[in-house]
Amino acid sequence: MHISRIELENIKSHESAIFEFSRGTTAITGENGAGKTTIIEAIAWVLFYLLEYKKEDFVRRGAKKGWARVTFESGLDEREYVVFRDTAAGYNVTDPRLDTRIADKKEEVMRFLWQHLGLEPGTDLKSLFRQAIGVPQGTFTAIFLEGATERKVAFDRLLKVEEYRQAAEKLRETSRLLDSQVVTIRETIARAEGELTRSETVGEEHKIVSGQVSTLGAEIETLTAELTAKQARVKELDDLERRVSGLKSTLERSRSDKERAGLVFRQAEQALGRSTEAAGKTEGVRAGHESHVATLGRLKELEREREVRDRFRAELAKTDAAIVNVKAEQKRFTDDLAKLQNSRQEIETLKPKVAEQAAIEKEITELRDHITNAKNADERIESIDRELKRMRDRYRENQQKMRDAEEKTALAASLSSLEAKDAGLVAEIAGLKASLDRDQKFQSEIKGGFCPVLSQRCLNLKEGETLESFLSSQFAEMTGRIASLETERASVTADLVKAREGHQQLAALETYRQREAELKGEGAELTAKKVSLEARRGPGETQQRIDTLTTQLRSLADPAARIRLLEREVAREPDIREGLGNVESNLERLESERKLHAENLDEFKELDEQWTRLTSERDATAEAHRVFLTNEAEAAALAKRKEELDTASSDLTAKASAVEMAEKDFAAAGVDYDGKLHNAERTALLNAERRAAEVRATFDAAKRREAQLATEIARFSELRKSLAGEFKEKERLERVAEATAFIRDTLKEAAPRVARNYVYHVSLEANQMFREITGNAERTLKWGEDYAIMLEEDSYERPFQSFSGGEQMAAALSVRLALLKQLTDIRVAFFDEPTTNMDAERRENLAMQISRITHFDQLFVISHDETFDSYVDQVLALDRG
């Protein structure tokens, strides 16, 4: 694989940029903020679907959308492809030679990348990039410094070890399903065998039921013939019964009609009597009635005249009331004019006091302003004092932090020497421990003080000294030396920690110093403000003077306000005089109207006398009028009542004749009908029908049972045929379940074996790379099954945490590149700021180590300095422009 070209538009600091790369090692250099890391982030975003923050933060500030296009040569078919992605939804792959889009959207692009990057489908591209291809800035060695649990989570995902466990776990459900199916089919077979035990009993019962069906069929035919004869006899008697019942009903209706006709005749006779009596009464009171009606007409006319008179009386009362009100208003206006004259005199009396009031109010206002200003200055000075106290506290706190930082940074200059001394002590301790192990092994080989090589007593021993005692003394010296070195290394390690902290505190120290200057400036500014405010404070007037002036002002009773009120009253004089003139005019008009109303009332002097006379006449004829009205309607109906009596008499005669004829017809029909015989025939028919129903129900039940038994016999036959198939299916499921269990057990055992296999081959590859990078073939780099890195030197293994900074970087670099070679066909890697926190010598060593890496098509090194320029094949220098 070879990345040949990257195009960026509106991506972070790049407005529009194109970068072309050749094979080999490329150094991308430039100051901070020039966009070096952005190039690697764009490649990760396009080819590995990885972006460590929101897309909105990836777009250049002010732009709505950004895009990146990566051109690479595939290791699968050695053709160039272009992968495009934007911050909206665009994501596709184009073949530039064919000018054709060959993949679109995430799913298709992922399948294309897995294939052409030489990866298995489903590979976690993000994890692969983070842990092997493009480790994020500052984290190259971080994962190897973590604990075993964190390393296992990271590398198990990368090596796909967890997929074997997941596959085994998923097969658990399959195994359970197969077991469930085997149990189900066994239950089915058991139920079928249990049912077949009833087949002989069902066959015997079927023969018995078939005989019962034949017997019951013959009995039903006999009962049907008897039932038909009885039904015909009962029908004949039912018809005769209905005829007798109909004649009886006709007789009862005729008798009822005769009774109603008699009632109507009697009512007609009574109505004729009432009409005759009413006609006599009306003739006796007719004259009084007519006089009463005439009197009522005259009273209605007088009522209208009374309404006119009452209206004139109301208008006269209304006019009198208005005259009273107008006279009261006339008096009010006259009183107001008198008050206005008094107000003018009072205004002249109050004018000298107004000037005195104004002078007192002005003095009070000035005194209050002085007091307010003094209080405000005091409050502001108190606020400044509190702020100065807080600033002094912050200043002392900053001074303490600055002293602490100066103490820690004092050791920062010795960081390189301390690291070198620590590495030397580690190497010496490792050598001594390796020698101690060899001597202890040698001690176990000697016997009786004889040399294991020459098989004779050692000639170098002193008199009385044995080889065992000689070696024991050597062991004691060596153990003491190791203990001394380890004590010294503990001290060096403590100083080294402080030196590293001091190195980190260098930037903080400058910040503390700047803060100190800022606090001094702010304190001086606040002190100047306080001096200014203290100068503005004066003694002011006392509250006693204000109280005295207030008492004097209160004794004046606000003459200015009183004058304004009186002047508003005096200003009303024209309105009052105009109102008085209007009232006098209105009074003259009302007097004239009252005189006119009194003249109109004189025309109705005799109205009450006439009303009294006519009322007496009306009351005298009221009884005659009532009697006439009560009997008038009944007397008018006399002729009609005579006609209704004649009609009722004729109808009564006709209804009596009809009753006689109905009685004769009913008596003749009753001779032919016998009710007892009819009931006996009905009872016999009911018993016959009940017997027939019972036999038919028994017959139907027998037929249904016969059919059920026949169906069951057929089902037994089918059940015997299907039982053979169920046995075969049970055997098949048992074989499949056994195979599934074997596969699941194999997958569970495969996970750790696969991991060990990967670790073994990666460890071999990483060791070879480490030796090439360091140029030292005497040391062996090992990557353990817990994903920890160890370095074997002189038969002594050192953990990753004890490596020097350069050794850690070289070891991590070797393992990550070995992972990339073992897991993929990708021969491209990115190193983002690998020299962070390294001095010039270590940066030079790392650059030399990376230049020794072989077997890779492209390596990219991002750095803010020029250390790598002389060790790479291509240099890409960026600036903020």
Backbone hydrogen bonds, N-H to C=O, Kabsch-Sander energy under -0.5 kcal/mol:
donor,donor_aa,acceptor,acceptor_aa,energy
2,H,73,E,-1.5
4,S,2,H,-0.7
4,S,71,T,-1.9
5,R,71,T,-1.6
6,I,19,F,-2.8
7,E,69,R,-2.7
8,L,17,A,-2.9
9,E,67,W,-2.1
10,N,15,E,-1.7
11,I,14,H,-2.0
12,K,10,N,-0.6
12,K,58,F,-1.8
14,H,11,I,-2.6
15,E,13,S,-0.7
17,A,8,L,-2.7
19,F,6,I,-2.9
21,F,4,S,-1.9
24,G,857,D,-3.3
26,T,859,L,-3.4
27,A,874,Q,-2.9
28,I,26,T,-0.5
28,I,861,V,-3.3
29,T,27,A,-0.6
29,T,876,L,-2.2
30,G,863,S,-0.6
31,E,878,L,-0.5
34,A,31,E,-1.7
39,I,35,G,-0.8
39,I,36,K,-1.0
40,I,36,K,-0.9
41,E,37,T,-2.6
42,A,38,T,-2.4
43,I,39,I,-1.9
44,A,40,I,-2.5
45,W,41,E,-2.4
46,V,42,A,-2.2
47,L,43,I,-2.8
48,F,43,I,-0.6
48,F,44,A,-1.4
50,L,44,A,-1.8
57,D,54,K,-0.8
58,F,54,K,-0.6
58,F,55,K,-0.9
59,V,55,K,-1.0
60,R,10,N,-2.1
63,A,60,R,-2.2
67,W,9,E,-2.1
68,A,85,R,-2.5
69,R,7,E,-2.5
70,V,83,V,-2.6
71,T,5,R,-2.8
72,F,81,Y,-2.4
73,E,2,H,-2.9
74,S,72,F,-0.6
74,S,79,R,-2.7
75,G,116,H,-0.8
78,E,74,S,-1.4
81,Y,72,F,-2.5
82,V,94,T,-2.6
83,V,70,V,-2.9
84,F,82,V,-0.5
84,F,92,N,-2.8
85,R,68,A,-2.2
86,D,90,G,-2.1
87,T,66,G,-2.3
92,N,84,F,-2.3
93,V,103,A,-2.3
94,T,82,V,-2.9
95,D,100,T,-3.0
99,D,95,D,-1.5
100,T,95,D,-1.5
102,I,93,V,-2.1
102,I,100,T,-0.6
103,A,93,V,-1.3
105,K,91,Y,-2.1
108,E,104,D,-0.7
109,V,105,K,-2.2
110,M,106,K,-2.8
111,R,107,E,-2.0
112,F,108,E,-2.1
113,L,109,V,-2.7
114,W,110,M,-2.7
115,Q,111,R,-1.8
116,H,112,F,-2.7
117,L,113,L,-2.1
118,G,115,Q,-0.8
119,L,114,W,-3.0
123,T,120,E,-1.9
125,L,123,T,-1.2
128,L,124,D,-2.1
129,F,125,L,-2.3
130,R,126,K,-2.5
131,Q,127,S,-2.5
132,A,128,L,-1.7
133,I,128,L,-1.7
134,G,129,F,-2.6
135,V,830,F,-0.6
138,G,832,D,-0.7
139,T,136,P,-2.0
143,I,139,T,-0.7
145,L,141,T,-0.7
145,L,142,A,-1.4
146,E,142,A,-0.6
146,E,143,I,-0.7
151,R,147,G,-2.1
152,K,148,A,-2.3
153,V,149,T,-2.2
154,A,150,E,-2.0
155,F,151,R,-2.7
156,D,152,K,-2.4
157,R,153,V,-1.2
158,L,154,A,-1.2
159,L,155,F,-2.8
160,K,156,D,-0.6
161,V,156,D,-1.6
162,E,156,D,-0.8
164,Y,160,K,-0.7
164,Y,161,V,-0.9
165,R,161,V,-1.1
166,Q,162,E,-2.7
167,A,163,E,-2.5
168,A,164,Y,-2.3
169,E,165,R,-2.3
170,K,166,Q,-2.6
171,L,167,A,-1.8
172,R,168,A,-0.6
172,R,169,E,-0.9
173,E,169,E,-0.6
173,E,170,K,-0.8
174,T,170,K,-1.0
175,S,171,L,-2.8
176,R,172,R,-2.4
177,L,173,E,-2.5
178,L,174,T,-2.4
179,D,175,S,-2.5
180,S,176,R,-2.5
181,Q,177,L,-2.4
182,V,178,L,-2.5
183,V,179,D,-2.4
184,T,180,S,-2.4
185,I,181,Q,-2.5
186,R,182,V,-2.1
187,E,183,V,-2.3
188,T,184,T,-2.2
189,I,185,I,-2.4
190,A,186,R,-2.4
191,R,187,E,-2.4
192,A,188,T,-2.3
193,E,189,I,-2.6
194,G,190,A,-2.1
195,E,191,R,-2.2
196,L,192,A,-2.1
197,T,193,E,-0.8
197,T,194,G,-0.6
198,R,195,E,-1.8
199,S,196,L,-1.4
202,V,198,R,-2.1
203,G,199,S,-1.7
204,E,200,E,-2.0
205,E,201,T,-2.1
206,H,202,V,-1.7
207,K,203,G,-1.5
208,I,204,E,-1.7
209,V,205,E,-2.2
210,S,206,H,-1.8
211,G,207,K,-1.5
212,Q,208,I,-1.7
213,V,209,V,-1.8
214,S,210,S,-1.3
215,T,211,G,-1.8
216,L,212,Q,-2.3
217,G,213,V,-1.5
218,A,214,S,-1.4
219,E,215,T,-1.7
220,I,216,L,-1.7
221,E,217,G,-1.3
222,T,218,A,-1.4
223,L,219,E,-2.1
224,T,220,I,-1.7
225,A,221,E,-1.3
226,E,222,T,-1.7
227,L,223,L,-1.9
228,T,224,T,-1.5
229,A,225,A,-1.4
230,K,226,E,-1.8
231,Q,227,L,-1.8
232,A,228,T,-1.4
233,R,229,A,-1.6
234,V,230,K,-2.1
235,K,231,Q,-1.6
236,E,232,A,-1.7
237,L,233,R,-1.7
238,D,234,V,-2.0
239,D,235,K,-1.9
240,L,236,E,-1.6
241,E,237,L,-2.2
242,R,238,D,-2.1
243,R,239,D,-1.7
244,V,240,L,-2.0
245,S,241,E,-2.3
246,G,242,R,-2.0
247,L,243,R,-2.0
248,K,244,V,-2.0
249,S,245,S,-1.9
250,T,246,G,-2.0
251,L,247,L,-2.0
252,E,248,K,-2.1
253,R,249,S,-2.2
254,S,250,T,-2.1
255,R,251,L,-2.2
256,S,252,E,-2.0
257,D,253,R,-2.4
258,K,254,S,-2.1
259,E,255,R,-2.0
260,R,256,S,-2.1
261,A,257,D,-2.2
262,G,258,K,-2.0
263,L,259,E,-1.9
264,V,260,R,-2.2
265,F,261,A,-2.0
266,R,262,G,-1.9
267,Q,263,L,-2.1
268,A,264,V,-2.0
269,E,265,F,-1.8
270,Q,266,R,-2.0
271,A,267,Q,-2.1
272,L,268,A,-1.9
273,G,269,E,-1.5
274,R,270,Q,-1.8
275,S,271,A,-1.9
276,T,272,L,-1.9
277,E,273,G,-1.9
278,A,274,R,-2.1
279,A,275,S,-1.8
280,G,276,T,-1.3
281,K,277,E,-1.5
282,T,278,A,-1.9
283,E,279,A,-1.3
284,G,280,G,-1.1
285,V,281,K,-1.0
289,H,285,V,-1.8
290,E,286,R,-2.1
291,S,287,A,-1.9
292,H,288,G,-2.0
293,V,289,H,-1.8
294,A,290,E,-1.7
295,T,291,S,-2.1
296,L,292,H,-1.9
297,G,293,V,-1.4
298,R,294,A,-1.7
299,L,295,T,-2.1
300,K,296,L,-1.5
301,E,297,G,-1.3
302,L,298,R,-2.1
303,E,299,L,-2.0
304,R,300,K,-1.4
305,E,301,E,-1.6
306,R,302,L,-2.3
307,E,303,E,-1.7
308,V,304,R,-1.5
309,R,305,E,-2.3
310,D,306,R,-2.7
311,R,307,E,-1.8
312,F,308,V,-1.9
313,R,309,R,-2.3
314,A,310,D,-2.3
315,E,311,R,-2.1
316,L,312,F,-2.1
317,A,313,R,-2.2
318,K,314,A,-2.3
319,T,315,E,-2.3
320,D,316,L,-2.2
321,A,317,A,-2.3
322,A,318,K,-2.1
323,I,319,T,-2.1
324,V,320,D,-1.9
325,N,321,A,-2.0
326,V,322,A,-2.6
327,K,323,I,-2.2
328,A,324,V,-1.7
329,E,325,N,-2.3
330,Q,326,V,-2.3
331,K,327,K,-1.8
332,R,328,A,-1.9
333,F,329,E,-2.3
334,T,330,Q,-1.7
335,D,331,K,-2.2
336,D,332,R,-2.3
337,L,333,F,-1.8
338,A,334,T,-1.4
339,K,335,D,-1.9
340,L,336,D,-2.0
341,Q,337,L,-1.3
342,N,338,A,-1.3
343,S,339,K,-2.1
344,R,340,L,-1.9
345,Q,341,Q,-1.4
346,E,342,N,-1.8
347,I,343,S,-2.2
348,E,344,R,-1.6
349,T,345,Q,-1.2
350,L,346,E,-1.8
351,K,347,I,-1.3
353,K,350,L,-1.1
354,V,350,L,-0.8
354,V,351,K,-0.9
355,A,351,K,-0.7
356,E,352,P,-0.8
357,Q,353,K,-1.9
358,A,354,V,-2.1
359,A,355,A,-1.9
360,I,356,E,-1.8
361,E,357,Q,-2.3
362,K,358,A,-2.1
363,E,359,A,-1.9
364,I,360,I,-2.2
365,T,361,E,-2.1
366,E,362,K,-2.1
367,L,363,E,-2.2
368,R,364,I,-2.3
369,D,365,T,-2.1
370,H,366,E,-1.9
371,I,367,L,-1.9
372,T,368,R,-2.5
373,N,369,D,-2.4
374,A,370,H,-1.9
375,K,371,I,-2.1
376,N,372,T,-2.5
377,A,373,N,-2.1
378,D,374,A,-1.9
379,E,375,K,-2.4
380,R,376,N,-2.4
381,I,377,A,-2.3
382,E,378,D,-2.3
383,S,379,E,-2.2
384,I,380,R,-2.3
385,D,381,I,-2.4
386,R,382,E,-2.2
387,E,383,S,-2.3
388,L,384,I,-2.8
389,K,385,D,-2.1
390,R,386,R,-2.3
391,M,387,E,-2.5
392,R,388,L,-2.4
393,D,389,K,-2.2
394,R,390,R,-2.6
395,Y,391,M,-2.7
396,R,392,R,-2.7
397,E,393,D,-2.4
398,N,394,R,-2.7
399,Q,395,Y,-2.5
400,Q,396,R,-2.2
401,K,397,E,-2.3
402,M,398,N,-2.5
403,R,399,Q,-2.5
404,D,400,Q,-2.6
405,A,401,K,-2.8
406,E,402,M,-2.5
407,E,403,R,-2.2
408,K,404,D,-2.2
409,T,405,A,-2.8
410,A,406,E,-0.9
411,L,408,K,-1.1
412,A,409,T,-0.7
413,A,409,T,-0.6
414,S,411,L,-1.0
415,L,412,A,-1.7
418,L,414,S,-2.5
419,E,415,L,-2.5
420,A,416,S,-2.4
421,K,417,S,-2.6
422,D,418,L,-2.7
423,A,419,E,-2.6
424,G,420,A,-2.4
425,L,421,K,-2.5
426,V,422,D,-2.5
427,A,423,A,-2.3
428,E,424,G,-2.5
429,I,425,L,-2.9
430,A,426,V,-2.5
431,G,427,A,-2.3
432,L,428,E,-2.6
433,K,429,I,-2.5
434,A,430,A,-2.2
435,S,431,G,-2.4
436,L,432,L,-2.6
437,D,433,K,-2.3
438,R,434,A,-2.1
439,D,435,S,-2.7
440,Q,436,L,-2.5
441,K,437,D,-2.1
442,F,438,R,-2.4
443,Q,439,D,-2.5
444,S,440,Q,-1.6
445,E,441,K,-0.7
445,E,442,F,-0.9
446,I,442,F,-1.1
447,K,450,F,-0.6
450,F,447,K,-1.7
451,C,456,Q,-2.9
455,S,451,C,-2.1
458,C,449,G,-0.9
461,L,458,C,-0.9
465,E,462,K,-2.0
470,F,466,T,-2.2
471,L,467,L,-2.3
472,S,468,E,-2.2
473,S,469,S,-2.1
474,Q,470,F,-1.9
475,F,471,L,-2.7
476,A,472,S,-2.3
477,E,473,S,-2.1
478,M,474,Q,-2.5
479,T,475,F,-3.0
480,G,476,A,-2.4
481,R,477,E,-2.2
482,I,478,M,-2.4
483,A,479,T,-2.5
484,S,480,G,-2.5
485,L,481,R,-2.6
486,E,482,I,-2.7
487,T,483,A,-2.2
488,E,484,S,-2.4
489,R,485,L,-2.8
490,A,486,E,-2.2
491,S,487,T,-1.9
492,V,488,E,-2.5
493,T,489,R,-3.3
494,A,490,A,-2.1
495,D,491,S,-2.3
496,L,492,V,-2.8
497,V,493,T,-2.4
498,K,494,A,-2.0
499,A,495,D,-2.7
500,R,496,L,-2.5
501,E,497,V,-2.3
502,G,498,K,-2.6
503,H,499,A,-2.4
504,Q,500,R,-1.9
505,Q,501,E,-1.5
506,L,502,G,-0.6
506,L,503,H,-0.7
508,A,504,Q,-0.6
509,L,505,Q,-2.4
510,E,506,L,-1.4
511,T,507,A,-1.5
512,Y,508,A,-2.4
513,R,509,L,-2.2
514,Q,510,E,-2.2
515,R,511,T,-2.3
516,E,512,Y,-2.0
517,A,513,R,-1.9
518,E,514,Q,-2.2
519,L,515,R,-2.6
520,K,516,E,-2.1
521,G,517,A,-2.2
522,E,518,E,-2.5
523,G,519,L,-2.4
524,A,520,K,-2.3
525,E,521,G,-2.0
526,L,522,E,-2.1
527,T,523,G,-2.3
528,A,524,A,-2.0
529,K,525,E,-1.8
530,K,526,L,-2.1
531,V,527,T,-2.1
532,S,528,A,-2.0
533,L,529,K,-2.2
534,E,530,K,-2.3
535,A,531,V,-1.7
536,R,532,S,-1.0
537,R,533,L,-0.8
537,R,534,E,-0.5
546,I,542,T,-1.2
547,D,543,Q,-2.3
548,T,544,Q,-2.1
549,L,545,R,-2.3
550,T,546,I,-2.2
551,T,547,D,-2.0
552,Q,548,T,-2.1
553,L,549,L,-2.5
554,R,550,T,-2.2
555,S,551,T,-1.9
556,L,552,Q,-1.1
557,A,553,L,-0.5
557,A,554,R,-0.9
558,D,553,L,-0.8
562,R,558,D,-1.8
563,I,559,P,-2.7
564,R,560,A,-2.2
565,L,561,A,-2.2
566,L,562,R,-2.4
567,E,563,I,-2.9
568,R,564,R,-1.8
569,E,565,L,-1.4
570,V,566,L,-2.7
571,A,567,E,-2.1
572,R,569,E,-1.4
573,E,570,V,-2.0
576,I,572,R,-2.2
577,R,573,E,-2.5
578,E,574,P,-2.3
579,G,575,D,-2.4
580,L,576,I,-2.3
581,G,577,R,-1.9
582,N,578,E,-2.0
583,V,579,G,-2.1
584,E,580,L,-2.0
585,S,581,G,-1.9
586,N,582,N,-2.2
587,L,583,V,-1.9
588,E,584,E,-1.6
589,R,585,S,-1.7
590,L,586,N,-2.1
591,E,587,L,-1.8
592,S,588,E,-1.5
593,E,589,R,-1.9
594,R,590,L,-2.0
595,K,591,E,-1.5
596,L,592,S,-1.5
597,H,593,E,-2.0
598,A,594,R,-1.9
599,E,595,K,-1.5
600,N,596,L,-1.6
601,L,597,H,-1.4
602,D,598,A,-0.8
602,D,599,E,-0.6
603,E,600,N,-1.0
604,F,601,L,-1.5
605,K,602,D,-0.9
607,L,604,F,-0.6
610,Q,606,E,-1.8
611,W,607,L,-1.8
612,T,608,D,-1.8
613,R,609,E,-1.8
614,L,610,Q,-2.2
615,T,611,W,-1.6
616,S,612,T,-1.5
617,E,613,R,-1.7
618,R,614,L,-2.1
619,D,615,T,-2.0
620,A,616,S,-1.7
621,T,617,E,-1.3
622,A,619,D,-0.7
625,H,621,T,-1.9
626,R,622,A,-1.9
627,V,623,E,-2.5
628,F,624,A,-2.2
629,L,625,H,-2.0
630,T,626,R,-2.2
631,N,627,V,-1.7
632,E,628,F,-1.2
633,A,629,L,-0.5
635,A,631,N,-2.2
636,A,632,E,-1.6
637,A,633,A,-0.7
637,A,634,E,-0.7
638,L,635,A,-1.3
641,R,637,A,-1.8
642,K,638,L,-1.4
643,E,639,A,-1.5
644,E,640,K,-2.0
645,L,641,R,-1.6
646,D,642,K,-1.6
647,T,643,E,-2.0
648,A,644,E,-1.9
649,S,645,L,-1.7
650,S,646,D,-1.7
651,D,647,T,-1.9
652,L,648,A,-1.7
653,T,649,S,-1.4
654,A,650,S,-1.6
655,K,651,D,-1.9
656,A,652,L,-1.5
657,S,653,T,-1.4
658,A,654,A,-1.7
659,V,655,K,-1.5
660,E,656,A,-1.4
661,M,657,S,-1.6
662,A,658,A,-1.9
663,E,659,V,-1.7
664,K,660,E,-1.4
665,D,661,M,-1.7
666,F,662,A,-1.9
667,A,663,E,-1.6
668,A,664,K,-1.5
669,A,665,D,-1.7
670,G,666,F,-1.5
671,V,668,A,-0.8
672,D,669,A,-0.9
673,Y,669,A,-0.5
675,G,673,Y,-0.5
678,H,674,D,-1.7
679,N,675,G,-2.1
680,A,676,K,-2.1
681,E,677,L,-2.3
682,R,678,H,-1.9
683,T,679,N,-2.2
684,A,680,A,-2.1
685,L,681,E,-2.2
686,L,682,R,-2.4
687,N,683,T,-2.2
688,A,684,A,-2.1
689,E,685,L,-2.4
690,R,686,L,-2.3
691,R,687,N,-2.4
692,A,688,A,-2.4
693,A,689,E,-2.5
694,E,690,R,-2.4
695,V,691,R,-2.5
696,R,692,A,-2.7
697,A,693,A,-2.8
698,T,694,E,-2.4
699,F,695,V,-2.7
700,D,696,R,-2.9
701,A,697,A,-2.5
702,A,698,T,-2.4
703,K,699,F,-2.5
704,R,700,D,-2.7
705,R,701,A,-2.6
706,E,702,A,-2.5
707,A,703,K,-2.5
708,Q,704,R,-2.8
709,L,705,R,-2.7
710,A,706,E,-2.0
711,T,707,A,-2.7
712,E,708,Q,-2.6
713,I,709,L,-2.3
714,A,710,A,-2.1
715,R,711,T,-2.6
716,F,712,E,-2.4
717,S,713,I,-1.5
718,E,714,A,-2.1
719,L,715,R,-2.9
720,R,716,F,-1.9
721,K,717,S,-1.4
722,S,718,E,-2.5
723,L,719,L,-1.8
724,A,720,R,-0.7
724,A,721,K,-0.5
725,G,721,K,-0.7
726,E,722,S,-2.0
727,F,723,L,-1.8
728,K,724,A,-1.6
729,E,725,G,-2.4
730,K,726,E,-2.3
731,E,727,F,-1.9
732,R,728,K,-2.0
733,L,729,E,-2.6
734,E,730,K,-2.1
735,R,731,E,-1.7
736,V,732,R,-2.3
737,A,733,L,-2.6
738,E,734,E,-1.9
739,A,735,R,-2.1
740,T,736,V,-2.6
741,A,737,A,-2.3
742,F,738,E,-1.7
743,I,739,A,-2.4
744,R,740,T,-2.6
745,D,741,A,-2.3
746,T,742,F,-2.2
747,L,743,I,-2.5
748,K,744,R,-2.2
749,E,745,D,-2.0
750,A,746,T,-1.7
751,A,747,L,-1.4
753,R,749,E,-1.0
754,V,750,A,-3.4
755,A,751,A,-2.2
756,R,752,P,-2.6
757,N,753,R,-2.4
758,Y,754,V,-2.8
759,V,755,A,-2.9
760,Y,756,R,-2.6
761,H,757,N,-2.2
762,V,758,Y,-3.0
763,S,759,V,-2.6
764,L,760,Y,-2.1
765,E,761,H,-2.4
766,A,762,V,-3.2
767,N,763,S,-2.4
768,Q,764,L,-1.9
769,M,765,E,-2.3
770,F,766,A,-2.9
771,R,767,N,-2.4
772,E,768,Q,-2.0
773,I,769,M,-3.0
774,T,770,F,-2.8
775,G,771,R,-1.8
776,N,771,R,-0.6
779,R,776,N,-0.5
780,T,792,E,-2.4
782,K,790,M,-2.9
784,G,782,K,-0.6
784,G,788,A,-3.0
787,Y,784,G,-2.1
790,M,782,K,-2.7
791,L,798,R,-2.1
792,E,780,T,-3.2
793,E,791,L,-0.5
793,E,796,Y,-2.7
796,Y,793,E,-1.2
798,R,791,L,-2.5
800,F,789,I,-1.0
802,S,799,P,-1.5
803,F,800,F,-1.5
808,Q,804,S,-2.8
809,M,805,G,-2.1
810,A,806,G,-2.5
811,A,807,E,-2.8
812,A,808,Q,-2.8
813,L,809,M,-2.4
814,S,810,A,-2.1
815,V,811,A,-2.4
816,R,812,A,-2.4
817,L,813,L,-2.2
818,A,814,S,-2.3
819,L,815,V,-2.5
820,L,816,R,-1.9
821,K,817,L,-2.0
822,Q,818,A,-2.4
823,L,819,L,-2.7
824,T,820,L,-1.7
825,D,117,L,-0.9
829,A,858,Q,-1.4
830,F,133,I,-3.1
831,F,860,F,-3.3
832,D,135,V,-0.6
832,D,830,F,-0.5
833,E,831,F,-0.7
833,E,862,I,-2.4
836,T,833,E,-1.2
838,M,835,T,-2.0
843,R,839,D,-2.4
844,E,840,A,-2.3
845,N,841,E,-2.1
846,L,842,R,-2.6
847,A,843,R,-2.3
848,M,844,E,-2.0
849,Q,845,N,-2.3
850,I,846,L,-2.8
851,S,847,A,-1.8
852,R,848,M,-0.7
852,R,849,Q,-0.9
853,I,850,I,-1.6
857,D,827,R,-1.2
858,Q,827,R,-2.2
859,L,24,G,-2.0
860,F,829,A,-2.5
861,V,26,T,-2.7
862,I,831,F,-3.4
863,S,28,I,-2.3
863,S,861,V,-0.5
869,D,866,E,-0.9
871,Y,868,F,-1.9
872,V,868,F,-0.7
872,V,869,D,-0.6
873,D,25,T,-1.8
874,Q,25,T,-1.7
876,L,27,A,-3.5
877,A,875,V,-0.6
878,L,29,T,-2.8
